Amino acid sequence: MLSKIYRKTMRALFRYDPTFIDWYHHPALKETGAYYLKKIFLVLEEFKDQKENAKIVDLGCQAGRMVIPILQAGFKHVCGVDISGMKLQALRRNLRDLSLSADLQKMDLRDYVARCPSESVDVMISIETLYLCLNFESLIQDMVRVLKPGGYVIATFKTKSYFFTELILKNELEKARFVVQTSEGEVKDLGRNWQTQKELLSLLKTLGIECISSEFYYPSDPKKVSLQRYLDRYPEDQSKIDFLDDQGREIVFIGRKYV
């Protein structure tokens, strides 16, 4: 794995990140992108007569895998937010090549959402990004605040079963217990927050989001992972491991803010 110092040096001196993957052009990601775009356009169909005015925000827009097709469909007010200058630079090139334009914001998505006026966004999108954020509940609360009544959120969330089973497979049993006992924190190479489907749906409902659909993506079967070594160390956790039916790495969620 390339060291952080090397990557930071390359970015600072040469504006080049050897780990950067352009989500828009990378062929291996086209199928994944098509899956997410199908979900997004199911929602955008409701706004087909509001293309001039509907405001759409993509939190963690990367190089435009979601932003560009939305613009090409005729939506005029599309904002892409990303903390990475490299990703936004790639998106600007892609937009220029296609003679498109969008509002691009280089900032932490939490800062962007915190600054947004209440009830100002029609559709909030965040694909494979939110799991990197701490202070998860306050972030989701702010996202809901920003949505107009009747507005939509389309987002993906990492499952607790994914974090837990990945750590069991690596024999990192103490970290696996940390995941069982908590819902966020620094877990190297996995992310910073995790939920069961039940926990996620309960939180969103409490905040005023009606679930339109919630399904698992990147399916797996975590129940096949041997838990014996973990339970030998922490037998008192037997009743707490009740989330392994969440058989997927991602929860793909579509929700609508109550009017």
N, C-alpha and C positions, 0 to 999 in steps of 0.2 A: 504494500500500500504506500502510495506517495505521501511523504511527510507533509504536515501542515506548513512548516517553514518553507519548504520548496514551493508548495502551491501558492503561498502568500507572496513569495519573492517573484514568481513568474507573473502573478497578477499585477503586482505593484510596478515591476520594471517593464514588462512586455505586454501588459493587458491581455494575457493569455492564461487560461486555466486548463491544464492538461486533463482534468477530470470532467470538464464540461461536456454535456451531451445536449445537442439541439433537439428538443422534443418534437419540433415541427418537422424536421427533415429525417430524423433517424428512422430507418425502415422498420426496425423491430418494435417501435412504439406506435406504428400506425394503427395496428389492430386494437391496441389498448385505447388509443385516442378515439377511434371510431365507436367503441363501446360507450365511452363517456359522452361523446357528442350526441349519440342517439338519445341518451337520457336528457341532455340539455335541450335538444330540439323538441322533445315532447312537451317541455315546459314553454319554450319560446313560441310554439304554435299558438298559445293563448294571446301572444302579443303581436301577431302577424299584422294587425291593423294599426299598431302603435310603433312601428319601426323608427319613425322620426323622433319619437319622444321617450321611449322606454329606456331607462338607464340600467345598464348591465355592468357589473363589476366582477373581474376575475382576480381573486386573491391568490397569488403565487402563479402568475401567468406564464412564467418561463419564456420560451421563444415563440409562443403564439399558437400552440396546438388547439386551444379553445377559442382564443380571440379572433384569429384570422377567419375561420369558417363562419363565425357569427357576423363579422363585418361583411363577408362575401354574401351572406343571406340578406343584407340590406339594412341591418341595424346600425344606427348612426352614433348613438351615445354609448360607446364601449370603453371601459377603463381597465387597463391592465396594471396590476400592482406586483412588484417583486423587489426583494432586498438586493438581488444580484445585478450589478451593473453589466456583467458579462451576458446574462440572459436577456436583459432589456436591449443591449446593443445588438444581439442576434435578432430580436423581435423587430427592432427598427429597420434592420437590413431586409428582413422578410416583408415588412409592410411596404418599404420603398420599392422592392422588386415587383410587388403586386399592385402598386399605385393605390394603397389603402392608408388610412390614418386612424389613430386611436389616441386616447389620453393615456399616457404611460407615466406611472409614478414609481420612483425608486425610493422605497422605504419599507420598514418592517410592517407587515400587514396589520399587526396590532395597533401601531401608531396611526395607520391610515383609517382603520375602522373607528378608532377613538375620536378622530377629528371630523368624521363624516356627520353632517346634520342628521337629526332623527327623521325617519320616514322619508328618505330621499332616494332610495334604490329600489328598483323593481325586481331585479334578479341578482342574487349573490351566488357566485360560483367559487368553489375552492377544491381543487382536485389534487390529492396526494400531497398536501401541504400542511393542514392543520395539526397533524400529529407531531410536528416539529415545535409546537408552541407550548410554553408554560402558561400558567394562569388561565387554564382552558375554560373554566366556567365563565369567568368574567369576559373573556374574548367572545364566547358564543352569545352571552347576554348583550354585548355591544353590537354584534352582527344582527341580532334580532331587532334591537333598537333602531338600527339604520334602515331596515326594510320598511317599505310602505305597507299599510294594511292590505292583505291580499297578495303581497309580494312573496317571492319564492327563494328558498335556499337549496342549492344543489351542491353537495359536498361529500367527501369521503373521510372516513375515520378509521384508525387502526383498532383492531379488536384486542381485547385482553387475552383471548386464547392464543392469538398469534405471538404476542410478546412472551407469554408464559411458556408455550411449547418450544419456541426458539431457544429460550434460556435453558430449559430442561435438556434439550438436545445438545447444548454446549456444556452440560453439567455445571452450569452456573446456578446452583440451587439457592443460594442466598439472594441473588438478584431476582430469581423467580418468585421467591417469597415476598420480596419488595413489591413486585407487580401485584401479587394477590392482595397485599395489605393496603395498597394505595391506588391512586388513579393517575398520578403524574410524577415526573422526576426525570433525571438524566439517566437514560439507559443506552449505553454506547452502541452505536450501529443499528439501533432499532427506532428510537424516537423519544418523545418527552411526555406524551399522554396516551392513554389507552382506556377503552370502555367496553363493557359488554353491550350487546344490542339493547338489552332491557334498560341498562343504566342510561344509555344515550337517549333512547326514546322518552324515558321519564323526564330527563333534564329538558329536552326540547319542548315537551308538552307543558311543563311547568312554566317555561318562558314564553309560551303562546304560539308554538309552532305545531300545526296539524301535520301528521305524517301522511304523505301521499304514497310513498313507497320506501322500503328499506330492505336491501338484499345484500348478500355476501358476494364478494368478488375475489379472484385468486383462490378458488376453493381448496380446502385441505381437510384432513381428517385428524384433528389433534387428539382424538380419543385413542388413536393407535400408539401415541407416545407413551412409553412406560413411565409411570409415576412412582414406581416402588421406591426408588432411592430417595426421591423427594419426601415421600410419606414416612419412610423410615426415620428421616431427620425431623420432620415436622408432622407427626401423626395427628396433632390437634387441628390441622388444616383440612382434614378429610371433607368436612361439611362445607368448607368455604370454596372448594374447587367445583363450582356448579355452573361454570361458564363454557365448558368445552363443547357444547352443542353449537356454539358460534363458529361454524366451520368455514372460515375464510380469513384472509389477511385484512380485507377492507370491508367496512360497511358503507355501501353506496346509498346515500340518503337524499330524498326529495321531500321538502316540506313547504308548507304554505302558512304564512302568518295570518292568524285569525283576524277577520275584519272587525 
